[in-house]
Amino acid sequence: MPSATDLVLAGAAAFVAGGVNAIAGGGTLVSFPALVALGVPSLRANVTNTVALCPGYFGGAVAQRAALDDHRGRLRRILPVAALGGLVGSVLLIVTSEAVFRNIVPYLILTACGLLGFQDSIKRHVFGRRHAMSPNEAPPLLLGGVFLASVYGGYFGAGLGIMLLAVLGLLLDGELNKLNALKQVLALTINVVAALFFVFSGKVEWAFAAVMAPTSLVGGHVGGTLASRMNAKVMRAVVIAFGVLVALKMLLS
């Protein structure tokens, strides 16, 4: 049974994670290592984190709903793909051993950080000549990218926002803040599907989840409110820097 101090620390980490997820993605790179530091095994920490942060994604999505106007038609096409990917990823996680999961986590984090860090360069050199999409258009390449990112998210919640932002930024035109709002709804869908599956897995640390869920909701709403006011490059740099530090710490520990 976790101590009161452990629960307070986990709740604070979830508040920060909910806010960072709403602003730029990568907030679970705060709450996941916090749970591991508090003694929760990596796989159980990931499952617990996914369940606990669902309210945070909801809070962020509600706060940013006005920014979705450019993507509402497209969203109806992408959401089922995201839900399916989240389910596939969550099933893969449950059948993965703790040791295998622990070994590949740092590389998953570094991959997501690299995609986000070089997003502008890749977009310019690889996709710079594509035709402009209508607001309702969702071509196979976009659906495939969202599906793979969703599988990643269902398997490993930490870094999901980074991965989704990287995919959306590569394949769609638009301001980062509006893509961030689209990312938030997709991340909510993926996490809800995965969480519903994890609830019956027997791997959720419910004491932590009960504290983290409400604090992540508040953090998500606060972060969503601030998202449109923050500098996109600063948001991206902070998330990448933290992700790299977490990955290096896990590799060296």
Stockholm file with secondary structure:
# STOCKHOLM 1.0

chainA/1-253         MPSATDLVLAGAAAFVAGGVNAIAGGGTLVSFPALVALGVPSLRANVTNTVALCPGYFGGAVAQRAALDDHRGRLRRILPVAALGGLVGSVLLIVTSEAVFRNIVPYLILTACGLLGFQDSIKRHVFGRRHAMSPNEAPPLLLGGVFLASVYGGYFGAGLGIMLLAVLGLLLDGELNKLNALKQVLALTINVVAALFFVFSGKVEWAFAAVMAPTSLVGGHVGGTLASRMNAKVMRAVVIAFGVLVALKMLLS
#=GR chainA/1-253 SS CCCHHHHHHHHHHHHHHHHHHHHTSCTHHHHHHHHHHTTCCHHHHHHHHHHHHHHHHHHHHHHTGGGGGGGHHHHHHHHHHHHHHHHHHHHHHHTSCHHHHHHHHHHHHHHHHHHHHTHHHHHHHHSTTCCCCCTTCCCHHHHHHHHHHHHHHHHCCTTHHHHHHHHHHHHCCSCHHHHHHHHHHHHHHHHHHHHHHHTTTTCCCHHHHHHHHHHHHHHHHHHHHHHTTSCHHHHHHHHHHHHHHHHHHHHHC
#=GC SS_cons         CCCHHHHHHHHHHHHHHHHHHHHTSCTHHHHHHHHHHTTCCHHHHHHHHHHHHHHHHHHHHHHTGGGGGGGHHHHHHHHHHHHHHHHHHHHHHHTSCHHHHHHHHHHHHHHHHHHHHTHHHHHHHHSTTCCCCCTTCCCHHHHHHHHHHHHHHHHCCTTHHHHHHHHHHHHCCSCHHHHHHHHHHHHHHHHHHHHHHHTTTTCCCHHHHHHHHHHHHHHHHHHHHHHTTSCHHHHHHHHHHHHHHHHHHHHHC
//
